[in-house]
Amino acid sequence: MPPVHDFDPPIGIPQVLEPGLRRLLAPNPSPMTYRGTNTYLLGETHLAVIDPGPADSDHLAAILDAVQPGQTITHILVSHAHLDHSPLAGGLQDACGAPIYGFGPAEKGRSEVMQALAEGGLVGGGEGIDSGFAPDHEVADGEVIEGTGWRVQAWHTPGHIGNHLCFGYDDVCFTADHVMGWATSLVSPPDGDLTDFMRSCRRLRAARWRRFYPGHGDIVHDPHARLDGLIAHRLAREAAILEALAAGPSDAHELAQQIYLDTPASLMAAATRNVLAHLIDLAGKNRIAPAAPLRADTPFRLL
């Protein structure tokens, strides 16, 4: 889905999205983060800060300035341990004293397949890992977190990274990097797992949602249509990879060059990691097999 270029809110200025919910845009735009990271403030008096964002003193000041008279930050909720979402949690905690909630350290939630790949030396790419992230409370799938006037439920949605959480709030969901309207999510092994990503998409698809509040970009007003589009997009990529492999063995880089024809050069590394994720997923389905021990440049062949 192409970027929605009219989404360009002012950096660091709270935007009211609905009663008791505001959004702050962090000053970290990039090809991977679009306009920047969305930080959400949930509540009327006792606030939850969802995804504090990157370690940036200006953004910390903006969050603290958004706390109005009679309000206090009581919870810091972190969707996942990437450098554009979690590092500011520590600085925010120092300033307000609120506990940090998250699924666990960056490696928690990895599938057995991805853990084996990581132990074998396959490293991630495309997004920086916050290796020091350690929440005060490790949140279980389905766990409810409550504050004065609000209640959210944690959804463990691995795929973009193993420790990724979405937070359901009534009939809306804070989907972080799992579902966004401006782009598809990067899935970069061994931190990203396409098998898990598709399972998480289908799980979210089975629930009733009014809208999604993503980690980057504008509100997703038709969540189920967006999920259907993401699933269809991944299935189309899978079909393109299988078609290309019918001509002979190939690796992720070669396949990305054939398939991502309209992708800017600055994003080809991420596209290659996405192809690698598909190759590992297809190997798990016994559709293809690696022609050598699995690395980022291993060729795959059809079975």
C-alpha positions as CSV (number, residue, x, y, z in Angstrom):
1,M,0.0,0.0,0.0
2,P,1.5,3.4,-1.0
3,P,2.2,6.0,1.7
4,V,-0.6,8.3,2.6
5,H,1.3,11.6,2.0
6,D,-1.3,13.7,3.7
7,F,-0.4,12.1,7.0
8,D,2.0,14.6,8.3
9,P,1.2,15.6,11.9
10,P,3.3,18.1,13.8
11,I,6.2,16.5,15.7
12,G,5.8,16.5,19.5
13,I,2.3,18.1,19.5
14,P,-0.5,15.9,21.1
15,Q,-3.3,15.1,18.7
16,V,-6.6,14.0,20.2
17,L,-7.8,10.9,18.4
18,E,-10.9,10.2,20.5
19,P,-11.9,10.8,24.1
20,G,-9.1,9.8,26.4
21,L,-6.6,9.1,23.7
22,R,-3.9,11.3,22.2
23,R,-1.0,10.6,19.8
24,L,2.5,12.2,19.8
25,L,4.8,11.8,16.8
26,A,8.5,11.2,17.6
27,P,11.2,13.1,15.6
28,N,12.6,10.0,13.9
29,P,11.3,9.9,10.2
30,S,13.0,7.4,7.9
31,P,12.3,5.0,5.1
32,M,11.5,2.4,7.8
33,T,9.6,4.6,10.2
34,Y,7.7,6.8,7.8
35,R,6.9,10.1,9.5
36,G,8.2,8.7,12.8
37,T,7.1,6.6,15.7
38,N,3.6,7.1,17.1
39,T,3.5,7.4,20.9
40,Y,0.0,7.1,22.4
41,L,-1.3,8.5,25.7
42,L,-4.3,6.6,27.0
43,G,-6.4,7.8,29.9
44,E,-8.0,10.9,31.4
45,T,-6.2,11.1,34.8
46,H,-3.9,8.1,35.2
47,L,-2.1,7.7,31.8
48,A,-0.6,4.8,30.0
49,V,2.1,5.7,27.6
50,I,2.2,3.2,24.7
51,D,5.5,2.9,22.9
52,P,7.6,5.8,24.3
53,G,9.8,5.6,21.2
54,P,13.5,6.2,20.5
55,A,16.0,7.6,23.0
56,D,15.4,11.2,22.2
57,S,15.4,14.0,24.8
58,D,13.1,16.2,22.8
59,H,10.5,13.4,22.5
60,L,10.8,12.7,26.3
61,A,10.2,16.4,26.9
62,A,7.1,16.3,24.6
63,I,5.6,13.3,26.4
64,L,6.1,15.0,29.8
65,D,4.7,18.3,28.5
66,A,1.6,16.5,27.3
67,V,0.8,15.5,30.9
68,Q,-1.9,18.0,32.0
69,P,-2.7,19.3,35.5
70,G,-4.4,16.5,37.4
71,Q,-2.8,13.8,35.3
72,T,0.0,11.4,36.0
73,I,1.7,8.6,34.0
74,T,1.1,5.3,35.8
75,H,2.0,2.7,33.1
76,I,4.5,2.5,30.3
77,L,3.5,-0.1,27.7
78,V,6.0,-1.3,25.1
79,S,5.0,-3.2,22.0
80,H,8.4,-4.6,21.1
81,A,12.2,-4.2,21.5
82,H,13.2,-2.2,18.5
83,L,15.2,1.0,18.7
84,D,12.3,3.1,17.4
85,H,9.8,1.9,20.1
86,S,11.4,0.9,23.4
87,P,14.6,2.8,24.4
88,L,12.9,5.9,25.8
89,A,11.0,3.7,28.3
90,G,13.9,3.9,30.7
91,G,14.2,7.6,30.6
92,L,10.5,8.1,30.9
93,Q,10.5,5.8,33.9
94,D,13.3,7.9,35.5
95,A,11.1,11.0,35.0
96,C,7.8,9.7,36.2
97,G,8.4,6.4,38.2
98,A,5.9,4.3,36.3
99,P,6.6,0.6,35.7
100,I,7.4,-0.7,32.2
101,Y,5.3,-3.5,30.7
102,G,6.3,-5.7,27.8
103,F,6.4,-9.3,26.6
104,G,10.1,-9.7,27.6
105,P,13.6,-9.1,26.3
106,A,14.2,-8.9,22.5
107,E,14.9,-12.6,22.2
108,K,11.8,-13.8,24.0
109,G,9.1,-15.2,21.8
110,R,11.3,-16.5,19.1
111,S,10.2,-19.7,17.4
112,E,12.3,-22.8,17.8
113,V,13.3,-22.5,14.1
114,M,14.5,-18.9,14.5
115,Q,16.3,-19.6,17.7
116,A,18.2,-22.4,16.0
117,L,19.1,-20.1,13.1
118,A,20.3,-17.4,15.6
119,E,22.4,-19.9,17.4
120,G,23.9,-21.0,14.1
121,G,25.0,-17.4,13.4
122,L,22.2,-16.0,11.3
123,V,21.9,-12.3,12.3
124,G,19.0,-9.9,11.8
125,G,18.9,-6.9,9.5
126,G,16.9,-3.9,8.7
127,E,15.9,-2.7,12.2
128,G,18.0,-2.2,15.3
129,I,17.3,-4.4,18.2
130,D,17.1,-2.9,21.7
131,S,19.2,-5.6,23.3
132,G,19.0,-4.0,26.7
133,F,15.2,-3.9,26.9
134,A,14.0,-5.5,30.2
135,P,10.5,-4.7,31.3
136,D,9.5,-4.6,35.0
137,H,6.5,-6.7,34.2
138,E,6.7,-9.5,31.5
139,V,3.2,-9.5,30.1
140,A,1.6,-12.8,29.1
141,D,-0.6,-13.3,26.1
142,G,-4.2,-12.4,27.0
143,E,-3.2,-10.5,30.2
144,V,-5.3,-7.5,31.2
145,I,-3.6,-4.3,32.2
146,E,-5.8,-1.8,34.0
147,G,-5.6,1.9,35.0
148,T,-8.1,4.4,36.2
149,G,-10.7,4.7,33.4
150,W,-9.0,2.3,30.9
151,R,-8.4,-1.4,30.4
152,V,-6.2,-3.0,27.7
153,Q,-5.6,-6.7,26.9
154,A,-2.2,-7.9,25.6
155,W,-2.1,-9.9,22.3
156,H,1.1,-11.7,21.7
157,T,1.6,-11.2,17.9
158,P,5.1,-12.5,17.0
159,G,6.2,-12.1,13.4
160,H,7.8,-8.7,13.0
161,I,9.8,-9.7,16.1
162,G,9.2,-12.5,18.6
163,N,8.3,-10.3,21.6
164,H,5.8,-8.1,19.7
165,L,2.6,-7.2,21.5
166,C,-0.6,-5.5,20.3
167,F,-2.8,-3.9,22.9
168,G,-6.6,-4.3,22.6
169,Y,-8.7,-1.4,24.0
170,D,-12.4,-1.9,23.7
171,D,-13.0,-2.3,20.0
172,V,-9.7,-0.7,18.9
173,C,-6.2,-2.1,18.8
174,F,-2.8,-0.6,19.1
175,T,-1.0,-2.7,16.5
176,A,2.5,-1.2,16.6
177,D,4.5,-2.6,13.7
178,H,2.4,-5.7,13.0
179,V,-0.4,-3.9,11.0
180,M,0.2,-0.4,9.5
181,G,-1.6,1.3,6.7
182,W,1.3,3.0,5.0
183,A,3.4,-0.1,4.4
184,T,3.7,-3.8,5.2
185,S,5.7,-4.9,8.2
186,L,9.4,-5.9,7.8
187,V,9.9,-9.6,8.7
188,S,13.7,-10.1,9.1
189,P,14.9,-13.5,10.4
190,P,15.9,-14.6,13.0
191,D,14.1,-11.8,14.9
192,G,11.2,-11.9,12.4
193,D,9.3,-15.0,11.5
194,L,6.9,-15.1,8.6
195,T,5.1,-18.3,9.8
196,D,4.4,-16.5,13.1
197,F,3.5,-13.3,11.2
198,M,0.8,-15.0,9.2
199,R,-0.6,-16.8,12.2
200,S,-0.8,-13.5,14.1
201,C,-2.5,-11.8,11.2
202,R,-5.2,-14.5,11.1
203,R,-5.6,-14.4,14.8
204,L,-6.3,-10.6,14.8
205,R,-8.6,-11.1,11.8
206,A,-10.9,-13.4,13.8
207,A,-11.7,-10.6,16.3
208,R,-14.0,-7.6,15.9
209,W,-12.2,-4.3,15.6
210,R,-13.4,-0.8,14.8
211,R,-10.0,0.7,14.0
212,F,-6.2,0.1,14.4
213,Y,-3.7,2.6,15.9
214,P,-0.4,1.6,14.3
215,G,3.2,2.3,15.4
216,H,3.8,4.4,12.3
217,G,1.4,6.2,9.9
218,D,-2.2,7.1,10.2
219,I,-5.2,5.3,11.7
220,V,-6.3,2.1,9.9
221,H,-10.1,2.6,9.6
222,D,-10.9,-0.7,8.1
223,P,-8.9,-3.3,10.1
224,H,-10.3,-6.4,8.5
225,A,-9.8,-5.2,5.0
226,R,-6.2,-4.2,5.8
227,L,-5.5,-7.6,7.3
228,D,-7.0,-9.3,4.3
229,G,-4.7,-7.2,2.1
230,L,-1.6,-8.0,4.1
231,I,-2.4,-11.8,4.0
232,A,-3.1,-11.6,0.2
233,H,0.1,-9.6,-0.3
234,R,2.2,-12.2,1.4
235,L,0.6,-15.0,-0.5
236,A,1.3,-13.2,-3.7
237,R,5.0,-12.8,-2.7
238,E,5.1,-16.5,-1.9
239,A,3.6,-17.4,-5.4
240,A,6.2,-15.1,-7.1
241,I,9.1,-16.8,-5.2
242,L,7.9,-20.2,-6.2
243,E,7.5,-19.2,-9.8
244,A,11.0,-17.7,-9.8
245,L,12.5,-20.9,-8.3
246,A,10.9,-23.0,-11.0
247,A,13.7,-21.7,-13.2
248,G,16.3,-23.0,-10.9
249,P,17.9,-22.5,-7.4
250,S,18.3,-19.0,-6.2
251,D,19.1,-17.1,-3.0
252,A,17.2,-14.3,-1.3
253,H,19.2,-11.4,-2.9
254,E,18.7,-12.7,-6.4
255,L,15.0,-13.4,-5.9
256,A,14.5,-9.9,-4.4
257,Q,16.1,-8.3,-7.5
258,Q,13.6,-10.3,-9.7
259,I,10.5,-9.7,-7.6
260,Y,10.8,-6.2,-6.0
261,L,11.1,-4.3,-9.3
262,D,9.7,-1.0,-8.2
263,T,11.4,-0.9,-4.8
264,P,13.9,2.0,-4.1
265,A,17.5,1.0,-3.7
266,S,17.4,2.2,-0.1
267,L,14.9,-0.5,0.7
268,M,16.3,-3.4,-1.2
269,A,18.1,-4.8,1.9
270,A,14.8,-4.9,3.7
271,A,13.2,-6.5,0.7
272,T,15.9,-9.2,0.7
273,R,15.3,-10.0,4.3
274,N,11.5,-10.3,3.6
275,V,12.3,-12.8,0.8
276,L,14.6,-14.7,3.2
277,A,11.6,-14.9,5.6
278,H,9.5,-16.4,2.9
279,L,12.1,-18.9,1.9
280,I,12.4,-20.1,5.5
281,D,8.6,-20.3,5.8
282,L,8.3,-22.2,2.5
283,A,11.0,-24.6,3.6
284,G,9.0,-25.2,6.8
285,K,6.1,-26.2,4.6
286,N,8.3,-28.6,2.6
287,R,7.7,-26.6,-0.6
288,I,11.4,-25.8,-1.0
289,A,14.7,-26.8,0.5
290,P,18.1,-25.0,1.1
291,A,20.9,-26.2,-1.2
292,A,23.4,-25.7,1.6
293,P,23.5,-25.0,5.4
294,L,21.1,-22.1,6.0
295,R,22.7,-18.6,5.8
296,A,21.4,-15.3,4.5
297,D,22.9,-16.1,1.0
298,T,21.9,-19.8,0.8
299,P,20.3,-20.8,-2.5
300,F,17.0,-22.7,-2.3
301,R,15.4,-25.1,-4.7
302,L,11.9,-26.4,-5.3
303,L,11.0,-29.8,-4.0
